[in-house]
Amino acid sequence: MKIEDFIAKLEEEYEDIAPGTLKPQSVFREVFEWSSINALILIALVKTEYDVVINAEDIAASKTIEDLYKIIQARVQ
C-alpha cells in the first residue's frame, strides 16, 4: 500500500474533495467539514479496502493524512 493510493481512495470516497487536493501533510479535519458521519465513512473505507479496523481514538490521535496512513499501514497483515 502506498500513501498515494490511500489519498486517491479518500478523494474518491469524499465527494467534497477534488482529486489532487490532499497531500500527506494535509490536516484532514481542515480539508472539509469533519463530522461523525465522515468518521464512520473513513472507518468503513479502511475496513473495506484494507481489512483494517480503526476507531474513533485512532482518528482523534491523527492530525494529518500521513498519521492515519501510518496507523493503517502498521495494522495491514
Summary of the structure (lengths in Angstrom):
residues: 77
radius of gyration: 11.2
end to end distance: 11.1
largest distance: 31.5
contacts: 196
relative contact order: 0.20
helix: 61%
strand: 3%
